[in-house]
Amino acid sequence: MRKSLEFDVVVVGGGPAGSSAAFAASKNGSKVALIEKEKEIAQTVRTSGVTWADAIKEFEIPRSCYNPIRNYGFQSNHNEVIINDHQPRAAVLDVRKTYRWLAEKARKEGTEIFSNTTVTGVIKNDKGDVIGVKTESDQGDSNFYARIIIDASGFQSIVARLAGYATRWKKFGVGAEYEMNVQNADDTTWWLMVGSRFSPAGYAWIFPLSKNRVRIGVGIGKPDSSLDPKEKLDELIKEKRGKICDLGKMNILEYHYGLIPNEGLSRQTVYNNLILVGDSAGQANPLVLEGIRYAIRFGRVAGQVASDSIKNNNTDAQALSTYEEHWRSKIHSKIKSAHKVQQRWLSLSDQEWDRELEIIRELGVEEFLDFIKADFGLSNIIKLASHHPKLAVRQLFNLVKGASK
Ligand SMILES: Cc1cc2nc3c(=O)[nH]c(=O)nc-3n(C[C@H](O)[C@H](O)[C@H](O)COP(=O)(O)OP(=O)(O)OC[C@H]3O[C@@H](n4cnc5c(N)ncnc54)[C@H](O)[C@@H]3O)c2cc1C
């Protein structure tokens, strides 16, 4: 016998997008259920957790949830560059703490959290619109009915796929990472390591959480490479390749593995009674495959639009389109530009990477951060594309400028 439950909004997935959507919808007066398949929020870590100081400020993430970063290193086969800043403008998150803090914010606003509960089906009405989800848990099977469902299930896009609106991502990034105790890390500096020594179609990284704790990982683009990132990661650790050799004695604390869509903003994200947000919607910056800040920001917008639409008694795709218009106006052209740069980066030989680092060396810290964050301010790009004394820098920024039109 299936249990039947009714809510205004059902959010599927207790990651940053889902918790943020649940928070905003609850705060705006909706009765909200947040469904998460794992036993606890953030039981499994699937991300490296780098984000930016302005996003931390915007979301008011507590200081205990992150390690600030102010230096940004790049290493290629035969070159390296480090961009130093006097103030931290990036951070490595304690992912579990941050995600649990986000979920707790939603709970405090009234969201009911159903963990250890897996969405296995959708419920549709006569018109074919989604009106609920079917779940399985230790407590038994249930039907959750809602005026609006928010699919925040990450890479799985489970609701959109079960409803027949989306298929599995074909182009995506795969990352394997160890969280490790180390002897001596510089806790103010992260490193991205590029070229075939580190990753055949992507990059490797060292992200410090403290002087004695780092995340070391390898990301690989699929289907560009058939290599398993874990194999490459184990090779780098065994040989202490590149900057890893500066870390001294190391031991593994935890293994992380995850997938992130890399198809640009190709998906429709609103349907009658349904919103897609976060990785489920493909909202990720392809340059460093980061999406946590978009998940939180657009999760909040999704929750707000959902509960406003319920108040206005109209939850069709047209009514929900303000959500899609909002996020597209904020990131569509930036992500398009970032894809152009990503295509260029994926095509570079090892020698070309060595030269690319010379271009990065030319950038001021603000320019570098805007660039890597895909926060291309058009005026700055025009300036760099037309006035930078070095031709190679002008060419790189012309690429960005051209794509953002
Ligand atoms: C290796 C790697 C490294 C990354 N590094 C960074 C980084 O440094 N910085 C950054 O900003 N971004 C990074 N990202 C991307 C970032 O992790 C995602 O953009 C972000 O997690 C998206 O949040 P989300 O809430 O949409 O999805 P998720 O965080 O994936 O959350 C989805 C949730 O849905 C749950 N779920 C799935 N299916 C079901 C179901 N059937 N029923 C119930 N629950 C379900 C999952 O258990 C999960 O908790 C990285 C990604 C990878 C793969």
The ligand as an ORCA input file, in Angstrom:
! r2SCAN-3c Opt
* xyz 0 1
  C      34.640     16.070     -9.883
  C      33.832     17.318     -9.776
  C      34.392     18.457     -9.215
  C      33.658     19.613     -9.124
  N      34.235     20.714     -8.552
  C      33.509     21.838     -8.407
  C      34.073     22.962     -7.773
  O      35.234     22.953     -7.366
  N      33.304     24.067     -7.623
  C      31.999     24.116     -8.074
  O      31.348     25.153     -7.929
  N      31.448     23.062     -8.690
  C      32.162     21.927     -8.854
  N      31.591     20.847     -9.441
  C      30.202     20.941     -9.882
  C      29.225     20.932     -8.709
  O      29.485     19.805     -7.912
  C      27.797     20.899     -9.211
  O      27.602     21.932    -10.158
  C      26.814     21.056     -8.054
  O      26.962     20.017     -7.134
  C      25.391     21.064     -8.570
  O      24.503     21.023     -7.498
  P      23.094     20.304     -7.641
  O      22.377     20.573     -6.358
  O      22.471     20.693     -8.910
  O      23.402     18.743     -7.778
  P      24.070     17.709     -6.755
  O      25.026     18.394     -5.867
  O      24.571     16.592     -7.583
  O      22.845     17.211     -5.876
  C      21.866     16.343     -6.403
  C      21.246     15.554     -5.257
  O      20.155     14.780     -5.763
  C      20.157     13.519     -5.155
  N      19.434     12.586     -6.029
  C      19.824     12.138     -7.256
  N      18.926     11.255     -7.736
  C      17.938     11.167     -6.808
  C      16.735     10.410     -6.724
  N      16.368      9.542     -7.679
  N      15.952     10.556     -5.630
  C      16.309     11.399     -4.645
  N      17.458     12.134     -4.652
  C      18.258     12.025     -5.729
  C      21.644     13.196     -5.011
  O      21.884     12.215     -4.035
  C      22.221     14.557     -4.627
  O      22.270     14.752     -3.250
  C      32.315     19.658     -9.584
  C      31.738     18.519    -10.138
  C      32.488     17.353    -10.247
  C      31.862     16.142    -10.850
*
